[in-house]
């Protein structure tokens, strides 16, 4: 998801059976702009990558918004120069 994303709707990722990785680049997500159950239905084994500076905050927030404990949230890998 590009940086301009400012909200995530309910069950936005549900039924994504072939989705293995979700990359969220924005740092603007809050409890107010993510609908309840926005992360419900993401299959086990999927990895959500987020900005490193938001990792702890987003892990907690996504869990509150329906993310299964078996789905991993990790920092976006940065390219070495």
PyMOL commands that set and color helices and strands:
alter all, ss='L'
color gray80, all
select helices_A, chain A and resi 31-33+52-64
alter helices_A, ss='H'
color red, helices_A
select strands_A, chain A and resi 21-24+47-50+72-75
alter strands_A, ss='S'
color yellow, strands_A
deselect
rebuild
show_as cartoon
